[in-house]
Amino acid sequence: MGLRLKYNLVLVLACLLGIAAATVLSYVFVQRSAVEDVKQNIRLLRGNALAVRSYTLNHVEPLLEDDSDILFLPETVTAFAARTVFDTFRGSFPEYSYKESALDPTNPADRPDARERAMIEQFRADPELDQIASVLDTGAGRELTMAFPITITQEGCLRCHSTPEAAPPAMIDLYGPANGFGWQLGETVGAQFISAPMTLVEARARDARLMLIGGLALVFLLVFVMTNLLLGRMVLTPVRRMSALAEKVSLGDFSVPEYRKPGRDEISSLSASFNRMRRSLERAMSMIDG
């Protein structure tokens, strides 16, 4: 087995072990990075929903307030506006879903399920808690869900939710006086829920791992080519030439020219030593023949 083959076998084995170790060690980091990437997208979507809610409360609702006695317009409801804009926004984020739930909503369709209710109660129990992230099993698969509290921070929200007497008559006619009242300023009444399938996280993690493995493989290929070129030029070629000269000198042929490798490395030193040995052997042979 030649020196080049031995070197390449060791190099390939070391690189394969390195790629395998890097893939295993980076799995947790890549998975965590993919989760954080999806979470960041969810935070951006939530920021957009908050902006829509604020705009609706401060700019749209006052414009339509005069008609609230005879006609209830859903465009004045912040939750409706946020959901409607999000449904349009999903063209760019089709994997994500958005929901708002309240413990006592005006519209009974906005009541939370058991898991959503538990998260809302967590927000109510800890006012400092600003988000909850969890992986939930649904009928369609596992989902990464982030919940954000809905807290009454503006007096405008209480116009529809303080008492039935203060609410727009058209809203009372539509939903009745039993639900969605008694809210107070500073109270956490519900939560926003934004979800993404875990398949999205896993796909991003897989893509990142493939990029990592591909990058390491490309580096290995570059190292393999460069080191083989250097090995051939700096080691194998000079050694072959000295081996051929040694073979001829050992058979008594001193007519071949000396070989001197340029440089100051070990192979250059070896070629110089070989030349000195050859001259000494030639003198010794001439003395014996004389």
C-alpha positions in Angstrom: 0.0 0.0 0.0 1.5 3.3 -1.1 2.1 6.3 1.0 -0.5 8.4 -0.9 -3.2 5.7 -0.4 -2.4 5.4 3.3 -2.6 9.1 3.7 -5.9 9.4 1.8 -7.5 6.6 3.8 -6.5 8.3 7.1 -7.7 11.7 5.8 -11.0 10.3 4.5 -11.6 8.5 7.8 -10.8 11.6 9.9 -13.1 13.8 7.7 -16.0 11.4 7.9 -15.6 11.1 11.7 -15.5 14.9 11.9 -18.6 15.4 9.7 -20.5 12.7 11.7 -19.5 14.3 15.0 -20.3 17.8 13.8 -23.7 16.6 12.6 -24.6 15.0 15.9 -23.3 17.8 18.1 -25.0 20.5 15.9 -28.4 18.7 15.9 -29.6 20.4 19.1 -28.2 23.8 18.0 -29.7 23.6 14.6 -33.1 22.5 16.0 -33.1 25.3 18.6 -32.1 27.8 15.9 -35.0 26.7 13.7 -37.4 27.0 16.6 -36.2 30.5 17.3 -36.5 31.4 13.7 -40.2 30.4 13.6 -40.8 32.1 17.0 -39.3 35.3 15.6 -41.8 35.1 12.6 -44.6 34.6 15.1 -43.5 37.7 17.1 -43.5 39.7 13.8 -47.0 38.5 13.0 -48.2 39.4 16.5 -46.7 42.8 16.1 -48.7 43.3 12.9 -51.9 42.1 14.7 -51.3 44.6 17.6 -50.8 47.4 15.1 -54.1 46.5 13.4 -55.9 46.4 16.7 -54.5 49.8 17.8 -55.4 51.4 14.4 -58.9 50.0 14.5 -59.5 51.2 18.1 -58.1 54.6 17.6 -58.9 55.5 14.0 -61.6 53.2 12.6 -64.0 52.9 15.5 -64.4 56.6 16.1 -65.4 57.2 12.4 -68.2 54.6 12.6 -69.3 55.3 16.2 -72.3 57.5 15.1 -73.9 54.5 13.4 -73.5 52.1 16.3 -77.1 52.7 17.6 -78.7 51.2 14.5 -76.0 49.1 12.9 -73.2 47.0 14.4 -70.2 47.0 12.1 -67.6 44.2 12.7 -64.9 46.5 11.3 -65.0 48.4 14.6 -64.0 45.2 16.5 -60.3 45.0 17.0 -60.3 41.2 17.1 -62.2 41.0 13.8 -59.9 43.5 12.2 -56.8 41.6 13.3 -58.1 38.3 12.1 -59.2 39.8 8.8 -55.9 41.4 8.1 -54.1 38.2 9.1 -56.2 36.1 6.7 -54.9 38.4 3.9 -51.4 38.3 5.4 -51.4 34.5 5.2 -50.6 34.7 1.6 -47.0 35.3 2.6 -47.2 33.0 5.7 -49.5 30.2 4.7 -48.2 27.8 7.4 -49.2 30.1 10.3 -52.6 30.4 12.0 -54.0 33.2 14.2 -56.7 33.1 16.9 -57.9 35.4 19.7 -59.8 33.9 22.6 -61.3 35.5 25.7 -62.6 34.0 28.9 -65.9 35.8 28.5 -66.1 37.0 24.9 -69.0 38.9 23.3 -69.1 36.4 20.5 -69.4 32.8 22.0 -67.4 31.5 19.1 -64.3 33.2 20.6 -64.4 31.1 23.8 -61.1 29.2 24.4 -60.7 25.5 24.6 -59.2 23.8 27.7 -55.5 24.4 26.8 -56.1 28.0 25.7 -58.0 28.7 28.9 -55.1 27.3 31.0 -52.7 29.6 29.2 -55.0 32.6 29.8 -55.2 31.8 33.5 -51.4 31.7 33.6 -51.3 35.2 32.2 -53.9 36.4 34.7 -51.9 34.8 37.6 -48.6 36.3 36.5 -48.9 39.9 35.1 -45.1 39.9 34.3 -45.6 36.9 31.9 -45.7 38.3 28.4 -45.7 35.1 26.3 -46.0 31.3 26.5 -44.5 28.9 23.9 -45.4 25.2 23.8 -45.7 22.3 21.4 -49.2 21.0 21.2 -50.5 17.8 19.6 -53.5 18.4 17.4 -55.5 16.3 15.1 -53.4 17.6 12.2 -50.1 17.0 13.9 -47.8 18.7 16.3 -47.8 22.5 16.4 -45.6 25.2 17.9 -48.0 27.6 19.6 -47.1 31.0 21.1 -49.7 32.8 23.3 -49.6 36.5 24.1 -51.9 38.1 26.7 -54.7 40.5 25.7 -54.8 43.1 28.5 -57.2 46.1 28.6 -54.9 49.1 28.4 -57.1 51.7 26.8 -60.4 53.1 27.9 -61.8 52.7 24.4 -62.0 49.0 24.8 -64.4 49.4 27.8 -67.0 51.2 25.7 -68.2 47.8 24.4 -67.3 45.7 27.4 -67.9 47.6 30.6 -71.7 47.3 31.0 -74.5 46.4 28.6 -75.9 49.9 29.1 -72.7 51.5 27.8 -72.4 49.2 24.9 -73.7 50.1 21.4 -77.3 49.0 21.1 -76.8 47.4 17.8 -74.1 45.1 19.4 -76.6 44.2 22.2 -79.2 43.3 19.6 -76.8 41.0 17.8 -75.0 39.3 20.8 -77.3 40.0 23.8 -76.4 41.4 27.2 -75.1 38.2 28.8 -71.5 37.9 27.5 -68.4 40.1 27.2 -69.1 42.6 30.0 -67.5 43.5 33.3 -64.0 43.9 31.9 -61.7 46.3 33.8 -58.8 48.5 32.8 -55.5 46.5 33.4 -57.3 43.2 33.3 -56.1 40.3 31.2 -59.2 39.0 29.5 -57.8 36.7 26.8 -54.9 35.9 24.6 -53.6 35.8 21.1 -52.6 32.4 19.8 -50.3 32.1 16.8 -49.3 28.6 15.7 -47.0 27.0 13.1 -46.7 23.2 12.3 -43.6 21.5 13.7 -43.1 20.2 10.2 -42.0 23.8 9.3 -39.5 23.8 12.1 -38.2 20.3 11.2 -37.9 21.4 7.5 -35.9 24.4 8.4 -33.7 22.4 10.7 -33.2 19.8 8.0 -32.2 22.5 5.5 -29.7 23.9 8.0 -28.2 20.5 8.6 -27.9 19.8 4.9 -26.1 23.2 4.4 -23.8 22.4 7.3 -23.0 18.9 6.0 -22.6 20.3 2.5 -20.2 23.0 3.7 -18.1 20.5 5.7 -18.0 18.2 2.7 -16.9 21.0 0.4 -14.1 22.0 2.9 -13.1 18.3 3.1 -12.9 18.1 -0.7 -10.8 21.2 -0.9 -8.5 19.9 1.8 -8.3 16.6 0.1 -7.3 18.1 -3.3 -4.9 20.6 -1.9 -3.1 18.2 0.4 -2.8 15.6 -2.3 -1.2 18.2 -4.6 1.2 19.3 -2.0 2.0 15.7 -1.0 2.8 14.8 -4.5 4.8 17.9 -5.3 6.7 18.2 -2.0 7.1 14.6 -0.9 6.2 11.8 -3.3 7.9 13.1 -6.5 11.3 13.9 -4.8 11.2 10.6 -2.9 10.5 8.7 -6.1 13.4 10.4 -7.8 15.8 9.7 -5.0 14.5 6.1 -4.9 15.3 5.7 -8.6 18.8 7.2 -8.1 19.5 5.0 -5.1 18.5 1.9 -7.1 21.0 2.8 -9.9 23.8 3.7 -7.5 23.2 0.5 -5.6 23.9 -1.3 -8.8 27.2 0.6 -9.3 25.9 3.2 -11.8 27.5 6.5 -10.7 27.0 8.2 -14.0 23.5 9.5 -13.1 23.5 13.1 -12.0 22.9 14.1 -8.4 19.4 15.2 -7.4 19.1 18.3 -5.1 15.7 19.3 -4.1 15.4 23.1 -3.6 14.4 24.4 -0.2 15.2 23.9 3.4 12.6 21.3 4.4 13.3 17.7 5.5 13.1 16.3 2.0 15.7 18.8 0.8 17.9 17.8 3.8 17.4 14.2 2.9 18.4 14.8 -0.8 21.6 16.6 0.4 22.5 13.7 2.7 21.9 11.2 0.0 24.2 13.1 -2.4 27.0 13.1 0.3 26.5 9.4 0.9 26.6 8.8 -2.9 29.9 10.7 -3.2 31.4 8.9 -0.3 30.3 5.5 -1.7 31.8 6.5 -5.1 35.2 7.4 -3.6 35.2 4.2 -1.6 34.5 2.2 -4.7 37.2 4.0 -6.7 39.7 3.3 -3.9 38.8 -0.4 -3.9 39.1 -0.6 -7.7 42.4 1.3 -7.5 
